[in-house]
Amino acid sequence: MKVVVAIDSFKGSLSSIEAGQAAKNGILKACRAEVVVKPLADGGEGTTEALVEGLGGRYVDVEVAGPMGLPTKAKYGIMEDGRTGVMEMAEAAGMILVRREDLNPWRASTVGVGEMIRDAIKRGCREFIIGIGGSATTEGGIGMLQALGYTFYDADGNVLPPILESLGRIEKISNENVMAELQECHFQIACDVTNPLCGENGAVYIYGPQKGVRPEEKKIMDDAMLHYAGKTAEFFEEDNSKAPGAGAAGGLGFAFLSYLPSVELKSGITIVLEAIELEKELKDADIVVTGEGRLDVQTAMGKVPVGVAHLAKKHNCKVIAFAGGVTDDAGKCNEEGIDAFFPIVRGITTLEEAMDKETAKKNMALCAEQVFRLL
């Protein structure tokens, strides 16, 4: 019997690999089987960790400009091939780096994201997997673009700072100093939103308020974004402002699509499943084990375990899911390909006790053992 284990992290408790290894330990206590553990993530927080630790990569620490311009330490991964960089933009320009009272959408910038990419290119990376969730920025990605060598000028020929305040003043764009190596690079951007850059469904109107945009500022900022989109379209003779995902991360999706030569905006789970080559392992698998911290109706609406289940069903695999907790509406997961799911918590306990790493490992192993004894 071949079992493939691909479990999302139990946030605050177990990493993807820790959860998967614990399940494997339980399975092997119950039966003789070939058990393959794969890392899993959704393209957002935890993706770098899952892929680096699960596929044998290494971490790189680099000092970059944070969202408000102050230096910050950012971490990204380089995979075993030495050519693939895995990073999360939130490491350099995320909401997690800014105190609520310090949020300033007029000044927040993605310069640090470009600095991470630049650093990875200098280390030999040419393939990139980048998650762009959790941003603190609304400047259309010009910070990242400046760090990669693009220059934006006003009507008087002055170089504009890479902030939202500059978008409405752009009159000239130059690519003279852009890194030549970018032409050799391919970017897969984990993007699970479909918003355009501008308008009532765009970056400013939909995501701006959580980043400090006030109601009276929305139209002013959106008009500036529209001006930036127009100047970009003139420069490249192509308009990506209405492309699905252009409005992601304060317009960073638009910057990738418009200014970088080889870019794909794809759902995070799709990128991760391809990166870990899960389907290759499923072709001769009998049972697939997946899961996450909590299984509920939201899981059934396209979260990571369901992505695994859909792929498994293509190869007629049985699918089992383990979770820290299960809600009454989790039955919807059965309709999406998860044949059976099980909460691993074994008795009355506090949340703190249940999330203790060693306790969670033990509970996962014991639950997996009992399920596979039955199988």
C-alpha positions, -999 to +999 in steps of 0.1 A: +000+000+000+013+035-009+002+064+012+009+101+002+007+125+031+003+162+023-010+182+053-012+220+056+004+235+087-015+237+119-008+274+124+007+282+158+013+245+164+028+222+137+045+230+104+034+211+073+063+187+075+059+182+113+022+173+109+030+150+079+058+132+097+037+127+128+009+112+106+035+090+089+047+077+123+012+067+133+005+050+099+037+029+102+027+017+136-005+004+122+006-012+090+033-019+064+032+008+038+053+031+016+046+065+031+056+097+012+054+130+030+050+162+010+051+198+022+019+218+017+009+255+018-015+278+000+010+303-014+006+326+016+021+327+051+042+295+056+048+287+020+085+295+021+089+274+052+069+245+038+088+243+005+123+250+020+120+224+047+100+199+027+121+200-004+156+204+009+162+241+003+180+267+024+171+300+040+187+333+031+185+363+055+189+398+039+184+433+053+159+453+032+138+484+034+106+477+053+072+491+042+077+524+059+114+527+048+130+514+080+155+486+077+141+451+084+154+415+082+137+395+056+140+357+050+135+339+017+144+304+004+165+290-023+156+255-034+180+226-038+185+233-075+201+267-067+179+284-093+145+287-076+138+314-051+108+312-028+096+343-010+067+360+006+063+398-001+050+402+035+086+395+047+096+429+033+063+449+029+037+432+050+011+445+075+028+424+101+058+448+100+038+480+107+020+490+139-016+499+132-011+535+143+019+539+119+000+528+087+004+554+060-008+543+026+007+575+010+043+565+021+043+526+023+065+510-003+075+477-018+112+486-022+122+457+001+104+432-021+125+443-051+156+441-029+148+405-020+144+396-057+176+414-066+195+396-039+182+362-051+191+370-087+226+378-077+228+344-060+218+327-092+180+324-090+161+326-122+129+309-112+107+325-086+077+315-065+064+346-047+034+349-024+019+384-024-006+383+004-007+404+035+007+436+020+008+470+038+012+489+005-009+506-022+017+520-045+012+498-076+046+481-070+068+510-080+090+504-050+098+469-062+103+482-097+127+509-086+148+484-067+150+464-099+162+494-119+132+512-132+131+550-128+100+572-127+102+609-135+079+639-131+072+666-157+103+685-146+126+655-150+129+649-113+132+613-101+100+604-081+102+585-048+086+550-050+054+558-031+017+562-038+021+600-036+042+598-068+018+578-090-003+607-103+029+627-111+046+602-134+054+616-169+083+595-180+095+559-173+130+546-179+143+511-180+179+520-187+191+507-153+170+475-151+189+444-142+197+426-174+193+392-157+155+398-154+152+387-190+163+353-179+138+351-150+104+335-147+080+344-120+051+324-106+030+348-084+007+332-059-024+353-062-059+342-051-078+374-059-091+386-093-094+423-087-084+448-114-060+476-106-084+505-106-121+513-100-146+503-073-133+467-073-096+478-075-067+479-052-076+512-035-113+508-030-113+471-019-081+467+000-071+503+008-092+507+040-074+479+059-041+497+050-051+531+063-069+546+033-097+570+045-130+572+026-123+607+013-089+596-001-101+567-022-110+587-054-078+607-052-057+576-048-075+556-075-072+585-100-034+585-093-034+547-098-052+552-131-027+578-143+001+553-134-016+526-154-020+549-184+017+559-184+026+522-181+004+513-210+020+540-231+055+528-223+049+491-230+021+495-255+000+471-235-026+477-207-027+451-179-048+473-155-079+452-160-062+418-158-075+395-130-052+400-101-037+433-112-051+449-080-035+423-057-012+435-030-019+472-036-012+469-073+019+447-070+002+422-093+000+449-120+037+457-116+047+421-121+024+416-152+034+449-168+071+453-161+086+419-158+091+397-189+078+363-179+051+362-152+022+339-143-004+349-117-018+316-104-037+304-074-013+297-045-024+261-041-019+254-078+017+267-076+025+247-045+010+215-058+031+218-090+062+227-071+060+196-048+051+174-078+023+159-059+005+145-089+036+125-098+033+107-065-004+102-067-003+081-099+004+049-080-009+059-046-037+041-028-045+066+000-039+103+004-038+120+038-044+157+040-057+182+066-052+215+084-057+231+118-095+234+114-118+217+089-150+237+082-172+248+054-145+273+043-122+243+037-147+230+012-147+263-007-112+257-021-087+257+007-056+235+006-070+201+017-097+203-010-071+211-036-053+180-026-085+160-026-095+171-061-061+161-075-062+128-056-096+119-071-081+122-106-061+091-097-089+073-078-072+076-044-091+075-012-087+107+008-085+110+046-081+143+064-069+151+099-076+183+117-071+199+151-108+207+152-138+200+131-170+221+129-206+209+123-206+222+087-174+204+078-195+177+061-193+198+030-157+186+027-171+151+019-188+166-012-154+179-024-135+146-024-125+141+012-139+106+020-136+109+057-121+133+082-111+130+119-103+155+147-071+145+164-078+160+198-084+131+222-102+147+251-113+178+270-084+202+269-076+239+267-067+254+233-032+261+246-027+225+256-041+212+223-017+234+203+014+224+222+038+211+196+046+178+213+010+172+223-002+179+187+024+155+173+014+128+197-023+133+189-017+132+152+003+100+154-022+082+176-052+093+154-035+082+122-025+049+138-061+040+147-076+050+113-050+029+095-056+000+118-091+000+106-080+003+069 
